[in-house]
Amino acid sequence: MHLAEFQQQMATLYGERDRARGLARSFAWFTEECGELSRALFRGDHADREREFADVLAWLASLAEQADVDLATAAERYASGCPRCGSTPCGCGR
Ligand SMILES: [Zn+2]
């Protein structure tokens, strides 16, 4: 699934509920999910990690949708290399 399709799927599934909740409370849920990802990374198994990455990505898509940001467009920032030095791989600090 491409990033734009994922964002659209999240908007279709949860968009109405997310907009009713609002950006601030959605951001709080996003940070909660980041905590769950942290636990999965350091104490979970691979299935836990996949699930928590999906949940963090879902909440990130929700925030982007509410903020009128297209994630695929935002990701273009890294399409041509490091945004700071322009190199691939990054040459910053070398
Ligand atoms: Zn760089």
PDB file of the backbone (N, CA, C, O) and the ligand in Angstrom, with CONECT records:
HET     ZN  A 101       1
ATOM      1  N   MET A   1       0.842  -1.190   0.000  1.00  0.00           N
ATOM      2  CA  MET A   1       0.000   0.000   0.000  1.00  0.00           C
ATOM      3  C   MET A   1       0.884   1.251   0.000  1.00  0.00           C
ATOM      4  O   MET A   1       1.812   1.367   0.801  1.00  0.00           O
ATOM      5  N   HIS A   2       0.586   2.174  -0.902  1.00  0.00           N
ATOM      6  CA  HIS A   2       1.353   3.423  -0.966  1.00  0.00           C
ATOM      7  C   HIS A   2       0.891   4.394   0.131  1.00  0.00           C
ATOM      8  O   HIS A   2      -0.211   4.277   0.667  1.00  0.00           O
ATOM      9  N   LEU A   3       1.756   5.339   0.440  1.00  0.00           N
ATOM     10  CA  LEU A   3       1.493   6.282   1.532  1.00  0.00           C
ATOM     11  C   LEU A   3       0.192   7.062   1.312  1.00  0.00           C
ATOM     12  O   LEU A   3      -0.596   7.235   2.243  1.00  0.00           O
ATOM     13  N   ALA A   4      -0.029   7.529   0.088  1.00  0.00           N
ATOM     14  CA  ALA A   4      -1.245   8.295  -0.198  1.00  0.00           C
ATOM     15  C   ALA A   4      -2.498   7.426  -0.020  1.00  0.00           C
ATOM     16  O   ALA A   4      -3.523   7.891   0.480  1.00  0.00           O
ATOM     17  N   GLU A   5      -2.395   6.159  -0.438  1.00  0.00           N
ATOM     18  CA  GLU A   5      -3.532   5.240  -0.257  1.00  0.00           C
ATOM     19  C   GLU A   5      -3.791   4.996   1.225  1.00  0.00           C
ATOM     20  O   GLU A   5      -4.937   4.933   1.669  1.00  0.00           O
ATOM     21  N   PHE A   6      -2.702   4.862   1.983  1.00  0.00           N
ATOM     22  CA  PHE A   6      -2.838   4.641   3.419  1.00  0.00           C
ATOM     23  C   PHE A   6      -3.524   5.836   4.079  1.00  0.00           C
ATOM     24  O   PHE A   6      -4.444   5.663   4.879  1.00  0.00           O
ATOM     25  N   GLN A   7      -3.080   7.043   3.745  1.00  0.00           N
ATOM     26  CA  GLN A   7      -3.690   8.241   4.332  1.00  0.00           C
ATOM     27  C   GLN A   7      -5.171   8.315   3.975  1.00  0.00           C
ATOM     28  O   GLN A   7      -6.001   8.660   4.816  1.00  0.00           O
ATOM     29  N   GLN A   8      -5.499   7.989   2.722  1.00  0.00           N
ATOM     30  CA  GLN A   8      -6.897   8.015   2.307  1.00  0.00           C
ATOM     31  C   GLN A   8      -7.708   6.954   3.054  1.00  0.00           C
ATOM     32  O   GLN A   8      -8.840   7.204   3.469  1.00  0.00           O
ATOM     33  N   GLN A   9      -7.117   5.769   3.219  1.00  0.00           N
ATOM     34  CA  GLN A   9      -7.814   4.701   3.959  1.00  0.00           C
ATOM     35  C   GLN A   9      -8.096   5.128   5.396  1.00  0.00           C
ATOM     36  O   GLN A   9      -9.191   4.894   5.909  1.00  0.00           O
ATOM     37  N   MET A  10      -7.117   5.752   6.048  1.00  0.00           N
ATOM     38  CA  MET A  10      -7.316   6.210   7.429  1.00  0.00           C
ATOM     39  C   MET A  10      -8.401   7.293   7.483  1.00  0.00           C
ATOM     40  O   MET A  10      -9.211   7.326   8.410  1.00  0.00           O
ATOM     41  N   ALA A  11      -8.407   8.180   6.477  1.00  0.00           N
ATOM     42  CA  ALA A  11      -9.426   9.241   6.443  1.00  0.00           C
ATOM     43  C   ALA A  11     -10.824   8.631   6.257  1.00  0.00           C
ATOM     44  O   ALA A  11     -11.796   9.078   6.865  1.00  0.00           O
ATOM     45  N   THR A  12     -10.898   7.608   5.407  1.00  0.00           N
ATOM     46  CA  THR A  12     -12.189   6.956   5.179  1.00  0.00           C
ATOM     47  C   THR A  12     -12.650   6.219   6.429  1.00  0.00           C
ATOM     48  O   THR A  12     -13.821   6.281   6.806  1.00  0.00           O
ATOM     49  N   LEU A  13     -11.715   5.520   7.064  1.00  0.00           N
ATOM     50  CA  LEU A  13     -12.061   4.734   8.251  1.00  0.00           C
ATOM     51  C   LEU A  13     -12.405   5.614   9.453  1.00  0.00           C
ATOM     52  O   LEU A  13     -13.408   5.385  10.129  1.00  0.00           O
ATOM     53  N   TYR A  14     -11.567   6.622   9.716  1.00  0.00           N
ATOM     54  CA  TYR A  14     -11.646   7.341  10.995  1.00  0.00           C
ATOM     55  C   TYR A  14     -11.766   8.853  10.866  1.00  0.00           C
ATOM     56  O   TYR A  14     -11.837   9.542  11.883  1.00  0.00           O
ATOM     57  N   GLY A  15     -11.792   9.393   9.646  1.00  0.00           N
ATOM     58  CA  GLY A  15     -11.716  10.830   9.454  1.00  0.00           C
ATOM     59  C   GLY A  15     -12.758  11.630  10.217  1.00  0.00           C
ATOM     60  O   GLY A  15     -12.441  12.638  10.849  1.00  0.00           O
ATOM     61  N   GLU A  16     -14.000  11.176  10.155  1.00  0.00           N
ATOM     62  CA  GLU A  16     -15.083  11.916  10.817  1.00  0.00           C
ATOM     63  C   GLU A  16     -14.869  11.944  12.336  1.00  0.00           C
ATOM     64  O   GLU A  16     -15.006  12.987  12.974  1.00  0.00           O
ATOM     65  N   ARG A  17     -14.533  10.786  12.897  1.00  0.00           N
ATOM     66  CA  ARG A  17     -14.278  10.678  14.343  1.00  0.00           C
ATOM     67  C   ARG A  17     -13.044  11.505  14.731  1.00  0.00           C
ATOM     68  O   ARG A  17     -13.036  12.175  15.763  1.00  0.00           O
ATOM     69  N   ASP A  18     -12.000  11.448  13.887  1.00  0.00           N
ATOM     70  CA  ASP A  18     -10.771  12.190  14.186  1.00  0.00           C
ATOM     71  C   ASP A  18     -11.023  13.696  14.203  1.00  0.00           C
ATOM     72  O   ASP A  18     -10.549  14.395  15.099  1.00  0.00           O
ATOM     73  N   ARG A  19     -11.765  14.196  13.218  1.00  0.00           N
ATOM     74  CA  ARG A  19     -12.048  15.639  13.166  1.00  0.00           C
ATOM     75  C   ARG A  19     -12.883  16.080  14.370  1.00  0.00           C
ATOM     76  O   ARG A  19     -12.691  17.176  14.897  1.00  0.00           O
ATOM     77  N   ALA A  20     -13.818  15.212  14.805  1.00  0.00           N
ATOM     78  CA  ALA A  20     -14.633  15.535  15.984  1.00  0.00           C
ATOM     79  C   ALA A  20     -13.762  15.586  17.243  1.00  0.00           C
ATOM     80  O   ALA A  20     -13.999  16.403  18.132  1.00  0.00           O
ATOM     81  N   ARG A  21     -12.750  14.706  17.315  1.00  0.00           N
ATOM     82  CA  ARG A  21     -11.855  14.673  18.476  1.00  0.00           C
ATOM     83  C   ARG A  21     -10.950  15.902  18.490  1.00  0.00           C
ATOM     84  O   ARG A  21     -10.694  16.486  19.543  1.00  0.00           O
ATOM     85  N   GLY A  22     -10.473  16.283  17.311  1.00  0.00           N
ATOM     86  CA  GLY A  22      -9.628  17.469  17.207  1.00  0.00           C
ATOM     87  C   GLY A  22      -8.147  17.145  17.244  1.00  0.00           C
ATOM     88  O   GLY A  22      -7.731  16.062  17.658  1.00  0.00           O
ATOM     89  N   LEU A  23      -7.365  18.116  16.800  1.00  0.00           N
ATOM     90  CA  LEU A  23      -5.927  17.935  16.632  1.00  0.00           C
ATOM     91  C   LEU A  23      -5.208  17.686  17.967  1.00  0.00           C
ATOM     92  O   LEU A  23      -4.354  16.803  18.047  1.00  0.00           O
ATOM     93  N   ALA A  24      -5.540  18.442  19.000  1.00  0.00           N
ATOM     94  CA  ALA A  24      -4.811  18.323  20.267  1.00  0.00           C
ATOM     95  C   ALA A  24      -5.008  16.942  20.892  1.00  0.00           C
ATOM     96  O   ALA A  24      -4.040  16.313  21.319  1.00  0.00           O
ATOM     97  N   ARG A  25      -6.241  16.473  20.948  1.00  0.00           N
ATOM     98  CA  ARG A  25      -6.490  15.149  21.555  1.00  0.00           C
ATOM     99  C   ARG A  25      -5.955  14.037  20.659  1.00  0.00           C
ATOM    100  O   ARG A  25      -5.511  13.004  21.161  1.00  0.00           O
ATOM    101  N   SER A  26      -5.991  14.231  19.344  1.00  0.00           N
ATOM    102  CA  SER A  26      -5.412  13.237  18.433  1.00  0.00           C
ATOM    103  C   SER A  26      -3.901  13.164  18.629  1.00  0.00           C
ATOM    104  O   SER A  26      -3.314  12.083  18.584  1.00  0.00           O
ATOM    105  N   PHE A  27      -3.281  14.316  18.844  1.00  0.00           N
ATOM    106  CA  PHE A  27      -1.830  14.320  19.075  1.00  0.00           C
ATOM    107  C   PHE A  27      -1.501  13.578  20.365  1.00  0.00           C
ATOM    108  O   PHE A  27      -0.493  12.874  20.440  1.00  0.00           O
ATOM    109  N   ALA A  28      -2.343  13.732  21.374  1.00  0.00           N
ATOM    110  CA  ALA A  28      -2.132  12.998  22.624  1.00  0.00           C
ATOM    111  C   ALA A  28      -2.194  11.484  22.370  1.00  0.00           C
ATOM    112  O   ALA A  28      -1.389  10.732  22.920  1.00  0.00           O
ATOM    113  N   TRP A  29      -3.140  11.038  21.546  1.00  0.00           N
ATOM    114  CA  TRP A  29      -3.221   9.612  21.204  1.00  0.00           C
ATOM    115  C   TRP A  29      -1.980   9.178  20.434  1.00  0.00           C
ATOM    116  O   TRP A  29      -1.460   8.083  20.647  1.00  0.00           O
ATOM    117  N   PHE A  30      -1.509  10.045  19.536  1.00  0.00           N
ATOM    118  CA  PHE A  30      -0.292   9.748  18.763  1.00  0.00           C
ATOM    119  C   PHE A  30       0.886   9.509  19.711  1.00  0.00           C
ATOM    120  O   PHE A  30       1.633   8.547  19.537  1.00  0.00           O
ATOM    121  N   THR A  31       1.054  10.364  20.694  1.00  0.00           N
ATOM    122  CA  THR A  31       2.179  10.196  21.621  1.00  0.00           C
ATOM    123  C   THR A  31       2.007   8.927  22.464  1.00  0.00           C
ATOM    124  O   THR A  31       2.989   8.261  22.789  1.00  0.00           O
ATOM    125  N   GLU A  32       0.763   8.594  22.815  1.00  0.00           N
ATOM    126  CA  GLU A  32       0.490   7.344  23.528  1.00  0.00           C
ATOM    127  C   GLU A  32       0.955   6.157  22.678  1.00  0.00           C
ATOM    128  O   GLU A  32       1.587   5.229  23.183  1.00  0.00           O
ATOM    129  N   GLU A  33       0.634   6.200  21.388  1.00  0.00           N
ATOM    130  CA  GLU A  33       1.049   5.124  20.487  1.00  0.00           C
ATOM    131  C   GLU A  33       2.566   5.062  20.344  1.00  0.00           C
ATOM    132  O   GLU A  33       3.132   3.978  20.201  1.00  0.00           O
ATOM    133  N   CYS A  34       3.230   6.225  20.383  1.00  0.00           N
ATOM    134  CA  CYS A  34       4.701   6.224  20.341  1.00  0.00           C
ATOM    135  C   CYS A  34       5.264   5.507  21.563  1.00  0.00           C
ATOM    136  O   CYS A  34       6.274   4.810  21.464  1.00  0.00           O
ATOM    137  N   GLY A  35       4.619   5.675  22.705  1.00  0.00           N
ATOM    138  CA  GLY A  35       5.041   4.954  23.912  1.00  0.00           C
ATOM    139  C   GLY A  35       4.886   3.456  23.739  1.00  0.00           C
ATOM    140  O   GLY A  35       5.746   2.684  24.165  1.00  0.00           O
ATOM    141  N   GLU A  36       3.783   3.038  23.108  1.00  0.00           N
ATOM    142  CA  GLU A  36       3.567   1.610  22.856  1.00  0.00           C
ATOM    143  C   GLU A  36       4.599   1.076  21.866  1.00  0.00           C
ATOM    144  O   GLU A  36       5.051  -0.063  21.985  1.00  0.00           O
ATOM    145  N   LEU A  37       4.971   1.907  20.885  1.00  0.00           N
ATOM    146  CA  LEU A  37       6.017   1.505  19.937  1.00  0.00           C
ATOM    147  C   LEU A  37       7.346   1.329  20.667  1.00  0.00           C
ATOM    148  O   LEU A  37       8.093   0.390  20.395  1.00  0.00           O
ATOM    149  N   SER A  38       7.632   2.231  21.586  1.00  0.00           N
ATOM    150  CA  SER A  38       8.868   2.124  22.359  1.00  0.00           C
ATOM    151  C   SER A  38       8.912   0.801  23.119  1.00  0.00           C
ATOM    152  O   SER A  38       9.936   0.118  23.121  1.00  0.00           O
ATOM    153  N   ARG A  39       7.812   0.442  23.759  1.00  0.00           N
ATOM    154  CA  ARG A  39       7.778  -0.833  24.494  1.00  0.00           C
ATOM    155  C   ARG A  39       7.966  -2.010  23.535  1.00  0.00           C
ATOM    156  O   ARG A  39       8.665  -2.970  23.860  1.00  0.00           O
ATOM    157  N   ALA A  40       7.339  -1.936  22.347  1.00  0.00           N
ATOM    158  CA  ALA A  40       7.469  -3.024  21.365  1.00  0.00           C
ATOM    159  C   ALA A  40       8.905  -3.145  20.851  1.00  0.00           C
ATOM    160  O   ALA A  40       9.413  -4.247  20.647  1.00  0.00           O
ATOM    161  N   LEU A  41       9.552  -1.990  20.645  1.00  0.00           N
ATOM    162  CA  LEU A  41      10.925  -2.016  20.132  1.00  0.00           C
ATOM    163  C   LEU A  41      11.892  -2.659  21.115  1.00  0.00           C
ATOM    164  O   LEU A  41      12.792  -3.403  20.726  1.00  0.00           O
ATOM    165  N   PHE A  42      11.692  -2.361  22.400  1.00  0.00           N
ATOM    166  CA  PHE A  42      12.683  -2.802  23.379  1.00  0.00           C
ATOM    167  C   PHE A  42      12.267  -4.028  24.174  1.00  0.00           C
ATOM    168  O   PHE A  42      13.109  -4.678  24.795  1.00  0.00           O
ATOM    169  N   ARG A  43      10.964  -4.358  24.164  1.00  0.00           N
ATOM    170  CA  ARG A  43      10.536  -5.527  24.949  1.00  0.00           C
ATOM    171  C   ARG A  43       9.604  -6.455  24.176  1.00  0.00           C
ATOM    172  O   ARG A  43       9.214  -7.506  24.685  1.00  0.00           O
ATOM    173  N   GLY A  44       9.244  -6.074  22.944  1.00  0.00           N
ATOM    174  CA  GLY A  44       8.278  -6.880  22.204  1.00  0.00           C
ATOM    175  C   GLY A  44       8.925  -7.793  21.179  1.00  0.00           C
ATOM    176  O   GLY A  44      10.140  -7.784  20.984  1.00  0.00           O
ATOM    177  N   ASP A  45       8.081  -8.578  20.531  1.00  0.00           N
ATOM    178  CA  ASP A  45       8.567  -9.417  19.438  1.00  0.00           C
ATOM    179  C   ASP A  45       8.243  -8.733  18.098  1.00  0.00           C
ATOM    180  O   ASP A  45       7.720  -7.620  18.071  1.00  0.00           O
ATOM    181  N   HIS A  46       8.559  -9.408  17.006  1.00  0.00           N
ATOM    182  CA  HIS A  46       8.388  -8.795  15.686  1.00  0.00           C
ATOM    183  C   HIS A  46       6.922  -8.434  15.406  1.00  0.00           C
ATOM    184  O   HIS A  46       6.638  -7.380  14.838  1.00  0.00           O
ATOM    185  N   ALA A  47       6.005  -9.304  15.803  1.00  0.00           N
ATOM    186  CA  ALA A  47       4.573  -9.035  15.584  1.00  0.00           C
ATOM    187  C   ALA A  47       4.129  -7.792  16.361  1.00  0.00           C
ATOM    188  O   ALA A  47       3.360  -6.980  15.847  1.00  0.00           O
ATOM    189  N   ASP A  48       4.610  -7.645  17.588  1.00  0.00           N
ATOM    190  CA  ASP A  48       4.303  -6.445  18.391  1.00  0.00           C
ATOM    191  C   ASP A  48       4.805  -5.191  17.670  1.00  0.00           C
ATOM    192  O   ASP A  48       4.108  -4.180  17.598  1.00  0.00           O
ATOM    193  N   ARG A  49       6.030  -5.278  17.137  1.00  0.00           N
ATOM    194  CA  ARG A  49       6.639  -4.114  16.467  1.00  0.00           C
ATOM    195  C   ARG A  49       5.841  -3.742  15.217  1.00  0.00           C
ATOM    196  O   ARG A  49       5.570  -2.565  14.979  1.00  0.00           O
ATOM    197  N   GLU A  50       5.467  -4.739  14.425  1.00  0.00           N
ATOM    198  CA  GLU A  50       4.678  -4.440  13.217  1.00  0.00           C
ATOM    199  C   GLU A  50       3.362  -3.756  13.581  1.00  0.00           C
ATOM    200  O   GLU A  50       2.968  -2.779  12.945  1.00  0.00           O
ATOM    201  N   ARG A  51       2.693  -4.267  14.596  1.00  0.00           N
ATOM    202  CA  ARG A  51       1.415  -3.694  15.014  1.00  0.00           C
ATOM    203  C   ARG A  51       1.596  -2.254  15.494  1.00  0.00           C
ATOM    204  O   ARG A  51       0.804  -1.381  15.138  1.00  0.00           O
ATOM    205  N   GLU A  52       2.617  -2.003  16.288  1.00  0.00           N
ATOM    206  CA  GLU A  52       2.794  -0.654  16.844  1.00  0.00           C
ATOM    207  C   GLU A  52       3.284   0.341  15.779  1.00  0.00           C
ATOM    208  O   GLU A  52       2.918   1.516  15.813  1.00  0.00           O
ATOM    209  N   PHE A  53       4.108  -0.130  14.837  1.00  0.00           N
ATOM    210  CA  PHE A  53       4.469   0.756  13.718  1.00  0.00           C
ATOM    211  C   PHE A  53       3.214   1.136  12.934  1.00  0.00           C
ATOM    212  O   PHE A  53       3.051   2.293  12.545  1.00  0.00           O
ATOM    213  N   ALA A  54       2.327   0.166  12.701  1.00  0.00           N
ATOM    214  CA  ALA A  54       1.082   0.443  11.974  1.00  0.00           C
ATOM    215  C   ALA A  54       0.242   1.470  12.730  1.00  0.00           C
ATOM    216  O   ALA A  54      -0.308   2.393  12.129  1.00  0.00           O
ATOM    217  N   ASP A  55       0.146   1.307  14.051  1.00  0.00           N
ATOM    218  CA  ASP A  55      -0.683   2.222  14.839  1.00  0.00           C
ATOM    219  C   ASP A  55      -0.095   3.639  14.853  1.00  0.00           C
ATOM    220  O   ASP A  55      -0.831   4.620  14.742  1.00  0.00           O
ATOM    221  N   VAL A  56       1.230   3.742  14.989  1.00  0.00           N
ATOM    222  CA  VAL A  56       1.860   5.070  14.960  1.00  0.00           C
ATOM    223  C   VAL A  56       1.643   5.717  13.590  1.00  0.00           C
ATOM    224  O   VAL A  56       1.340   6.906  13.495  1.00  0.00           O
ATOM    225  N   LEU A  57       1.802   4.915  12.532  1.00  0.00           N
ATOM    226  CA  LEU A  57       1.595   5.444  11.184  1.00  0.00           C
ATOM    227  C   LEU A  57       0.140   5.883  10.992  1.00  0.00           C
ATOM    228  O   LEU A  57      -0.119   6.900  10.349  1.00  0.00           O
ATOM    229  N   ALA A  58      -0.799   5.131  11.542  1.00  0.00           N
ATOM    230  CA  ALA A  58      -2.218   5.483  11.435  1.00  0.00           C
ATOM    231  C   ALA A  58      -2.505   6.817  12.121  1.00  0.00           C
ATOM    232  O   ALA A  58      -3.218   7.662  11.581  1.00  0.00           O
ATOM    233  N   TRP A  59      -1.943   6.997  13.315  1.00  0.00           N
ATOM    234  CA  TRP A  59      -2.173   8.264  14.022  1.00  0.00           C
ATOM    235  C   TRP A  59      -1.447   9.422  13.349  1.00  0.00           C
ATOM    236  O   TRP A  59      -1.937  10.551  13.359  1.00  0.00           O
ATOM    237  N   LEU A  60      -0.286   9.150  12.768  1.00  0.00           N
ATOM    238  CA  LEU A  60       0.416  10.185  12.016  1.00  0.00           C
ATOM    239  C   LEU A  60      -0.423  10.608  10.807  1.00  0.00           C
ATOM    240  O   LEU A  60      -0.520  11.794  10.494  1.00  0.00           O
ATOM    241  N   ALA A  61      -1.028   9.626  10.133  1.00  0.00           N
ATOM    242  CA  ALA A  61      -1.896   9.930   8.985  1.00  0.00           C
ATOM    243  C   ALA A  61      -3.115  10.733   9.430  1.00  0.00           C
ATOM    244  O   ALA A  61      -3.554  11.642   8.725  1.00  0.00           O
ATOM    245  N   SER A  62      -3.660  10.401  10.592  1.00  0.00           N
ATOM    246  CA  SER A  62      -4.797  11.156  11.122  1.00  0.00           C
ATOM    247  C   SER A  62      -4.424  12.612  11.365  1.00  0.00           C
ATOM    248  O   SER A  62      -5.166  13.525  11.003  1.00  0.00           O
ATOM    249  N   LEU A  63      -3.262  12.817  11.983  1.00  0.00           N
ATOM    250  CA  LEU A  63      -2.808  14.187  12.248  1.00  0.00           C
ATOM    251  C   LEU A  63      -2.583  14.937  10.946  1.00  0.00           C
ATOM    252  O   LEU A  63      -2.976  16.097  10.818  1.00  0.00           O
ATOM    253  N   ALA A  64      -1.951  14.279   9.979  1.00  0.00           N
ATOM    254  CA  ALA A  64      -1.690  14.915   8.687  1.00  0.00           C
ATOM    255  C   ALA A  64      -3.000  15.308   8.013  1.00  0.00           C
ATOM    256  O   ALA A  64      -3.125  16.404   7.468  1.00  0.00           O
ATOM    257  N   GLU A  65      -3.962  14.414   8.055  1.00  0.00           N
ATOM    258  CA  GLU A  65      -5.262  14.684   7.432  1.00  0.00           C
ATOM    259  C   GLU A  65      -5.928  15.894   8.082  1.00  0.00           C
ATOM    260  O   GLU A  65      -6.433  16.781   7.394  1.00  0.00           O
ATOM    261  N   GLN A  66      -5.923  15.920   9.405  1.00  0.00           N
ATOM    262  CA  GLN A  66      -6.546  17.038  10.121  1.00  0.00           C
ATOM    263  C   GLN A  66      -5.806  18.351   9.886  1.00  0.00           C
ATOM    264  O   GLN A  66      -6.409  19.424   9.922  1.00  0.00           O
ATOM    265  N   ALA A  67      -4.503  18.266   9.646  1.00  0.00           N
ATOM    266  CA  ALA A  67      -3.686  19.462   9.408  1.00  0.00           C
ATOM    267  C   ALA A  67      -3.614  19.814   7.928  1.00  0.00           C
ATOM    268  O   ALA A  67      -2.899  20.737   7.537  1.00  0.00           O
ATOM    269  N   ASP A  68      -4.359  19.075   7.105  1.00  0.00           N
ATOM    270  CA  ASP A  68      -4.394  19.306   5.655  1.00  0.00           C
ATOM    271  C   ASP A  68      -3.010  19.163   5.024  1.00  0.00           C
ATOM    272  O   ASP A  68      -2.618  19.937   4.150  1.00  0.00           O
ATOM    273  N   VAL A  69      -2.278  18.142   5.496  1.00  0.00           N
ATOM    274  CA  VAL A  69      -0.954  17.828   4.949  1.00  0.00           C
ATOM    275  C   VAL A  69      -1.035  16.478   4.249  1.00  0.00           C
ATOM    276  O   VAL A  69      -1.502  15.498   4.828  1.00  0.00           O
ATOM    277  N   ASP A  70      -0.579  16.433   3.008  1.00  0.00           N
ATOM    278  CA  ASP A  70      -0.514  15.194   2.261  1.00  0.00           C
ATOM    279  C   ASP A  70       0.818  14.512   2.582  1.00  0.00           C
ATOM    280  O   ASP A  70       1.881  15.054   2.278  1.00  0.00           O
ATOM    281  N   LEU A  71       0.762  13.337   3.189  1.00  0.00           N
ATOM    282  CA  LEU A  71       1.994  12.665   3.636  1.00  0.00           C
ATOM    283  C   LEU A  71       2.925  12.339   2.474  1.00  0.00           C
ATOM    284  O   LEU A  71       4.143  12.461   2.603  1.00  0.00           O
ATOM    285  N   ALA A  72       2.363  11.928   1.347  1.00  0.00           N
ATOM    286  CA  ALA A  72       3.214  11.595   0.192  1.00  0.00           C
ATOM    287  C   ALA A  72       3.965  12.827  -0.287  1.00  0.00           C
ATOM    288  O   ALA A  72       5.139  12.740  -0.647  1.00  0.00           O
ATOM    289  N   THR A  73       3.293  13.977  -0.295  1.00  0.00           N
ATOM    290  CA  THR A  73       3.952  15.225  -0.670  1.00  0.00           C
ATOM    291  C   THR A  73       5.025  15.574   0.361  1.00  0.00           C
ATOM    292  O   THR A  73       6.127  15.985  -0.002  1.00  0.00           O
ATOM    293  N   ALA A  74       4.702  15.411   1.641  1.00  0.00           N
ATOM    294  CA  ALA A  74       5.668  15.708   2.700  1.00  0.00           C
ATOM    295  C   ALA A  74       6.904  14.818   2.580  1.00  0.00           C
ATOM    296  O   ALA A  74       8.025  15.272   2.807  1.00  0.00           O
ATOM    297  N   ALA A  75       6.696  13.547   2.220  1.00  0.00           N
ATOM    298  CA  ALA A  75       7.798  12.596   2.113  1.00  0.00           C
ATOM    299  C   ALA A  75       8.759  12.956   0.979  1.00  0.00           C
ATOM    300  O   ALA A  75       9.915  12.532   0.981  1.00  0.00           O
ATOM    301  N   GLU A  76       8.278  13.734   0.017  1.00  0.00           N
ATOM    302  CA  GLU A  76       9.128  14.174  -1.094  1.00  0.00           C
ATOM    303  C   GLU A  76      10.364  14.925  -0.597  1.00  0.00           C
ATOM    304  O   GLU A  76      11.382  14.986  -1.287  1.00  0.00           O
ATOM    305  N   ARG A  77      10.266  15.492   0.600  1.00  0.00           N
ATOM    306  CA  ARG A  77      11.397  16.205   1.205  1.00  0.00           C
ATOM    307  C   ARG A  77      12.669  15.351   1.192  1.00  0.00           C
ATOM    308  O   ARG A  77      13.777  15.879   1.104  1.00  0.00           O
ATOM    309  N   TYR A  78      12.496  14.015   1.280  1.00  0.00           N
ATOM    310  CA  TYR A  78      13.648  13.110   1.341  1.00  0.00           C
ATOM    311  C   TYR A  78      13.884  12.361   0.039  1.00  0.00           C
ATOM    312  O   TYR A  78      14.765  11.503  -0.026  1.00  0.00           O
ATOM    313  N   ALA A  79      13.114  12.668  -0.999  1.00  0.00           N
ATOM    314  CA  ALA A  79      13.168  11.887  -2.243  1.00  0.00           C
ATOM    315  C   ALA A  79      14.488  12.042  -2.981  1.00  0.00           C
ATOM    316  O   ALA A  79      14.937  11.104  -3.640  1.00  0.00           O
ATOM    317  N   SER A  80      15.110  13.193  -2.886  1.00  0.00           N
ATOM    318  CA  SER A  80      16.333  13.447  -3.657  1.00  0.00           C
ATOM    319  C   SER A  80      17.580  13.408  -2.801  1.00  0.00           C
ATOM    320  O   SER A  80      18.635  13.887  -3.216  1.00  0.00           O
ATOM    321  N   GLY A  81      17.469  12.843  -1.614  1.00  0.00           N
ATOM    322  CA  GLY A  81      18.624  12.754  -0.730  1.00  0.00           C
ATOM    323  C   GLY A  81      18.373  13.493   0.574  1.00  0.00           C
ATOM    324  O   GLY A  81      17.264  13.953   0.848  1.00  0.00           O
ATOM    325  N   CYS A  82      19.410  13.594   1.354  1.00  0.00           N
ATOM    326  CA  CYS A  82      19.321  14.288   2.638  1.00  0.00           C
ATOM    327  C   CYS A  82      18.907  15.737   2.401  1.00  0.00           C
ATOM    328  O   CYS A  82      19.531  16.419   1.588  1.00  0.00           O
ATOM    329  N   PRO A  83      17.866  16.231   3.091  1.00  0.00           N
ATOM    330  CA  PRO A  83      17.429  17.619   2.881  1.00  0.00           C
ATOM    331  C   PRO A  83      18.495  18.650   3.235  1.00  0.00           C
ATOM    332  O   PRO A  83      18.449  19.772   2.731  1.00  0.00           O
ATOM    333  N   ARG A  84      19.450  18.299   4.088  1.00  0.00           N
ATOM    334  CA  ARG A  84      20.506  19.259   4.484  1.00  0.00           C
ATOM    335  C   ARG A  84      21.657  19.293   3.493  1.00  0.00           C
ATOM    336  O   ARG A  84      22.052  20.357   3.017  1.00  0.00           O
ATOM    337  N   CYS A  85      22.197  18.103   3.184  1.00  0.00           N
ATOM    338  CA  CYS A  85      23.410  18.087   2.354  1.00  0.00           C
ATOM    339  C   CYS A  85      23.140  17.661   0.916  1.00  0.00           C
ATOM    340  O   CYS A  85      23.988  17.840   0.042  1.00  0.00           O
ATOM    341  N   GLY A  86      21.964  17.099   0.672  1.00  0.00           N
ATOM    342  CA  GLY A  86      21.598  16.687  -0.678  1.00  0.00           C
ATOM    343  C   GLY A  86      22.195  15.371  -1.120  1.00  0.00           C
ATOM    344  O   GLY A  86      21.949  14.934  -2.244  1.00  0.00           O
ATOM    345  N   SER A  87      22.975  14.725  -0.268  1.00  0.00           N
ATOM    346  CA  SER A  87      23.657  13.479  -0.641  1.00  0.00           C
ATOM    347  C   SER A  87      22.860  12.255  -0.236  1.00  0.00           C
ATOM    348  O   SER A  87      22.055  12.288   0.694  1.00  0.00           O
ATOM    349  N   THR A  88      23.111  11.153  -0.973  1.00  0.00           N
ATOM    350  CA  THR A  88      22.552   9.844  -0.640  1.00  0.00           C
ATOM    351  C   THR A  88      23.690   8.826  -0.692  1.00  0.00           C
ATOM    352  O   THR A  88      24.244   8.606  -1.769  1.00  0.00           O
ATOM    353  N   PRO A  89      24.061   8.197   0.420  1.00  0.00           N
ATOM    354  CA  PRO A  89      23.551   8.447   1.765  1.00  0.00           C
ATOM    355  C   PRO A  89      24.024   9.803   2.299  1.00  0.00           C
ATOM    356  O   PRO A  89      24.920  10.440   1.745  1.00  0.00           O
ATOM    357  N   CYS A  90      23.391  10.210   3.384  1.00  0.00           N
ATOM    358  CA  CYS A  90      23.696  11.498   4.002  1.00  0.00           C
ATOM    359  C   CYS A  90      25.194  11.635   4.285  1.00  0.00           C
ATOM    360  O   CYS A  90      25.846  10.720   4.788  1.00  0.00           O
ATOM    361  N   GLY A  91      25.702  12.807   3.944  1.00  0.00           N
ATOM    362  CA  GLY A  91      27.107  13.074   4.208  1.00  0.00           C
ATOM    363  C   GLY A  91      27.319  14.079   5.325  1.00  0.00           C
ATOM    364  O   GLY A  91      28.451  14.497   5.568  1.00  0.00           O
ATOM    365  N   CYS A  92      26.261  14.472   6.007  1.00  0.00           N
ATOM    366  CA  CYS A  92      26.382  15.431   7.112  1.00  0.00           C
ATOM    367  C   CYS A  92      27.289  14.838   8.205  1.00  0.00           C
ATOM    368  O   CYS A  92      27.165  13.666   8.563  1.00  0.00           O
ATOM    369  N   GLY A  93      28.159  15.635   8.702  1.00  0.00           N
ATOM    370  CA  GLY A  93      28.982  15.210   9.830  1.00  0.00           C
ATOM    371  C   GLY A  93      30.159  14.342   9.433  1.00  0.00           C
ATOM    372  O   GLY A  93      30.863  13.839  10.309  1.00  0.00           O
ATOM    373  N   ARG A  94      30.397  14.150   8.158  1.00  0.00           N
ATOM    374  CA  ARG A  94      31.548  13.327   7.750  1.00  0.00           C
ATOM    375  C   ARG A  94      32.761  14.191   7.510  1.00  0.00           C
ATOM    376  O   ARG A  94      33.825  13.680   7.160  1.00  0.00           O
TER     377      ARG A  94
HETATM  378 ZN    ZN A 101      23.024  15.116   5.207  1.00  0.00          ZN2+
END
